[in-house]
Every structure is written in C-alpha cells, then in structure tokens.
C-alpha cells in the first residue's frame, strides 16, 4: 500500500504543477483538484486506487493538451494573417 501512496502523492503534485497556467486560475484549479482527491481518500482496494491513478493520468494528458492548444492558437494568431 505504501508504494501506491507515494504514487498518488506524485500524481497529485504533478497535477498541481500543471495547474499553474490553468485558464480559470490556479486557485480554482487547486481547489477542484483537492476536492477530487479527497473524494477518493477513503479507498482501500488496490484495484480502485489503480483506476483512480489511471484517471488522473488521463486528466493530466487532457490538461497538457489544453495547454498545447492554447499555445498553438496564440502562435497562429501571431504568424498567420487573418486568423
């Protein structure tokens, strides 16, 4: 169980780090992330914890995609006339 605990903490910290540039603000992101993790805090089954970690990894990829899209749109506005 302790290995899963460290994995959950690692994912939580990684997601917090990604939230620095969130469009609605870091505080909004942090509170929503904290609430989501607290809802799953009482899980004791390793399979359920693994499912939660898989969802967290999916969410991390979604946030990264959001940032890449934001960067793409900004660059496109700068360099493509009429975009």
C-alpha positions, 0 to 999 in steps of 0.5 A: 500500500505504501508504494501506491501512496507515494504514487498518488502523492506524485500524481497529485503534485504533478497535477498541481504543477500543471495547474499553474497556467490553468485558464480559470486560475490556479486557485480554482484549479487547486481547489477542484483538484483537492476536492477530487482527491479527497473524494477518493481518500477513503479507498482501500482496494488496490484495484480502485486506487489503480483506476483512480491513478489511471484517471488522473493520468488521463486528466493530466494528458487532457490538461497538457493538451489544453495547454498545447492548444492554447499555445498553438492558437496564440502562435497562429494568431501571431504568424498567420494573417487573418486568423 
